[in-house]
Amino acid sequence: MKDDAAPQPRQPALTPPKGAQRQGRVFLNPDGSPAGHELAAVWRMMREGGGAPWPAWVDDPPQPVPMAPPPGHASITFLGHSSFLIQVAGGPNLLIDPIWSDRCSPFGFAGPKRVRAPGLAFDLLPRIDAVLVSHNHYDHCDIPTLKRLQERFRPRIITGLGNAALLAKHGMDDVLELDWWQPAMLPGSLPVHYVPAQHASARSMGDRAQALWGGFVLEGRSGARIYFAGDTAAGPHFAEIGARLGPFALGLLPIGAYEPRWFMSKVHVNPAEAVEAFLAARVERALAMHFGTFKLTQEGIDAPVVELARARAAAGVPEEAFRAPALGETVLLAF
C-alpha cells in the first residue's frame, strides 16, 4: 500500500565540534574573543564600591540529609553557590565545584566570605567517586575543600585543560583534563562531556586564561542528561550545546553575580539571560545556582531570585520549570 504521509524534513547534520582555541599561551572564548577583563576595567569596578549590602549571616531551614536514590534515578542536592552533590543509583557519587571554605579567596583573612552554611555538612557526605571542577576561579576550584576530599576519598578529578598542574601541587594526581566537547567516562561507566562557556580563568594577576573553563554534561543510564553550565556569559554556545547534546532533563544554570552589567556581562549571565539560555539549550527543567552564598558583585542577596521570577514570567516559563532551590534541597531525577 502506498504511504501518502508527507515526508518529514531531515535535520541538518552538525559539523564536528571544535575544541578550545588558543592565542599564544591563553585560551579564547567560544566566540573567539579574549577572556576576562583588562586591568583598567577591574580597577574601575573596584572604585565603584560594593553596591547593595548583604546580611552578615543567613540561617536556612534544615533539609533532610540526602539518601541514596532508588534504582533508575539520581538525586541532585544543592550545596550552595555552584556546588552540587549528585548521587546516581548504583554509583557513582559526584561533587561539582565543591566549596566548604569560609572564603573564596587566595587569602584566609580577606576576600568574599560566605553568608550561609553549606547545604550539607562535610562529615555527612557519602563516598565521593569523582569531582568535576569547571574552572580555576577560587569560588569553583577551592583547594582546601579538594584537599579534604583527597584525604578522605581520593576521588578522580575531571576538569579543563591546564588545571592539572595546580592540583598536582597540592597532592592531587588522579586528574583528567578535557578539551571542550571531549567526552570521558566517570567511575561507574557514566559518560561526561566538557562543554564550552563564555568566561575566563585565573588564580593570580599573571595567569589569566592559561587554563580552560567550561561546563559539564552528564548522561545517565536511561539516556537522560544533566547540563551544568558553570560560570558563563550569554552567547550562541548554549544553542550549540543544546543541539549537540540536548535535550536536557535537568539544567543547573547560574543566575547571580551580574552587576554592574558594563563589567559582568562579559563573564556572567543575568537572570533574564539565564532564562534565554534555558530555552536555547533545550532544558526541560532547571535549578538556579551561583547566587546567595558569596557576595561577589553589586546586586543585593535576593535580587537574582527576584529577577529570575520577573524574567521567567516575561518569557512565559512556568515557575516549576526554572526555580531557585532551597539550600540543601534534593531533587530526584529519572536517570
Buried (B, 14 or more C-beta within 10 A) or exposed (E): EEEEEEEEEEEEEEEEBEBBEBEEEBBBBBEEEBBBBEEEEEEBBEEEEEBEEBEEEBEBEEBEEBEBBEEBBBBBBBBBBBBBBBBBBEBBBBBBBBBBBBBBBEEEEEBBBBBBBBBBEEEEBBEBBBBBBBBBBBBBBBBBBBBBBBEEBEBBBBBBBBBBEBBEEEEBEEBBBBBBBBEBEBBBEBBBBBBBBBBBBBBEEEBBBBBBBBBBBBBBBEEBBBBBBBBBBBBEBBBBBBBEBBBBBBBBBBBBBBBBEEBBBBBBBBBBBBBBBBBBBBBBBBBBBBBBBBBBBBBBBBBBBEBBBEBBEEBEBEEEBBBBBEBBBBBEBEB
